[in-house]
């Protein structure tokens, strides 16, 4: 479990948000623990490496100033608003549904190297392509695995999988003979999604266990921290 570092934000006479210096002892402790974590990296999973570095990263990020925090919060908010617009177009918007999809995005981020704001953006895209709320979740889960397995970008995976719900196998028929054999009715019912789920299951999670995967998850973790701090800064009366 990563060390907890409590970062207090204060505003000086000029209204500039700064981190209180008392986080330094906690950062030093986190540094010592992180050093132990990478002493024998072959014995550590990507997840543990990510968590060890995350504590230090949060303090480093705090020293960078409020602008990056605000930018991170703005990017996250833009992804949420795009998702909500998609839900409204489908006649499916509610705060509960939106929050459910945001929770799904966070869960997928934890099980892959994909940032939650990217997941939100692609959920909206899948829905614009005709997927229902539940189908968009299935598409993103499968697309994450397929992207990791084939080394293709997430947007391409989501686009190809979403097309099958319109009854078109497209490029996926070249990837899987099982999909090529599906009828139009089976494609419309989501048959291609089931085939791909079985073929590529677990690839996205496996990628997080590599060193590069761990570093990417670290960046996503720090991004989440920046978003939360930025949100607090934006909503602050100061």
ABEGO torsion letter per residue (X at the ends): XBBBBBBBBBBBAAGBBBBBAAAAAAAAAAAAAAAAAAABAAABBAAAAAAAAAAAAAAAAAAAEAAAAAAAAAAAAAAAAAAAAAAAAAGABBAAAAAAAAAAAAAAAAABABBAAAAAAAAAAAAAAGBBAAAAAAAAAAAAAAAAAAGBBAAAAAAAAAAAAAGBAEAAAAABAAAAABBAAAAAAGAAAAAAAAAABGAAAAAAABAAAAAAAAAAAAAAAAAAAAAAAAABAX
